[in-house]
Amino acid sequence: MKMITAIIRPEKLGDVKRALFRAGVKGITVSRVAGHGGEREIVESYRASTVVMEFRDKVRLEIAVSEPFVETTIRALSDAARTGEVGDGKIFVQPLERVIRIRTGEEDNDALTPVQPDGDPG
């Protein structure tokens, strides 16, 4: 099991969500975040003052997947989020030690969405 965290452009969220759902990935947590990567700072004037905007609005996705979904999830995220410009984001993959579904008490792979990669019902 892996925890996949992706930081993407906000305007790509709809495309990424559709790509993940088509790939059979259903459980997604979405957060609005701000960050700074390789983008240039934006300098704006506001009421005769210069304002430097260091951080850009981004979206953070967290997705817990079983091993068969890791590459499928990464491919869906990469393909749907990519614009080819600086600031497209990052994907982080970390080991996931334990998962418990609160409603049923199921653990680990049984607690994750029971479907196969590429959207085939399992």
N, C-alpha and C positions, 0 to 999 in steps of 0.2 A: 504494500500500500504506500502511496505517496501523497503528499500535500503539494499541489501545484499552485503557486501564487504568480499572478501576472499583473503587471502595471501597464496600462494601455491608455491611448488617447480617448477622452470621453466620447468623441464623435464616432468612434469605432465600436462602441459597446453593442449597438444593435446588430451589426454584422457579426461580431464575435459570438454573441448569444445564439444567433441563428445557426452559425457554424457548429457550435458545441452541441446544440439540440439535434442537429442533423447527424452528428457523430454518435449520438446516444448518451451524451453526458448531460445529466439533468440537475444534479445538486450543485448550485453555485451560490456563493456569498459575494455580494457586491458592495464596495465602500467607495465613497468619494474621498480622494486624498489630494495632497499637493506635494510636489517634489521638484527636484532639480537634477537634471542629468547633463547631457551634452548640449542642450539648447542654449542659445544666447539669451542674455538678460534683456528684458524689454524696458526701455526708458520712456516714460510718458510724462507729460506736463499736466498738473492738476492744480488749479487755482494759483497759478504763478509759481508753483513749486515743482521740482523735478522728483519724480517717483521712480525708483528702480524696482521692477517686479521680478524678484529672483525665482519664485516658485511658480510652476505651471499646474493647472488643474489636471488631475489624472483620475483614472478609475482603477481600483485594486480588486481583482477577482481571486477568490480562494476556492479551490476545487479539490476535494478528497477523492482519489480514484484508486481502484485496484490495479495491479500490475498490467493486465491486458489493455487498460485504458490510457496508460501513460503516454505512449507515442501518439496515439490517436488524438488525445487532448492537446498535446504540444503542437501537432501539425495543424489542428483546427484553429488554435489560438494564433499561431504564427501567420498562417495564410490569411486569416480574416483581419488581423490587426495591422498588417504591414502596409505602409504607404511608400516606403523607400526613403523617407525623410528622417533627419535627426529628430529624436523624441518619440519614436514609435513605441518604445517601452522595453521591458525585460520580462523573462519568464524564469522563475526559480522553482526547482524541484527538490523537495526534501523528503527524507524517510518519515513515515507516519507510524508511530509505535503502536497505537491502539485507537479504535473507534468504537463508540457505544451509541446505539440508537436509543434515545431516552424513552420513547413510547413503548418499545417492545423488549428492551434489554438485549437485543441482538448485538453481537460484537464483530469487529473487524470486517472482513469481506461481506458477511451477512448483513451488516449494518449499512453498507453502501448500496446504491441503486442497482437492482438486480437485472441489468441488461448487458448485452454483449457489445463490443466495439462495432462501429459503423452502423449503429441503430438497429441491429437485429435483436428481437426479443429473445431473452434467454430463459 
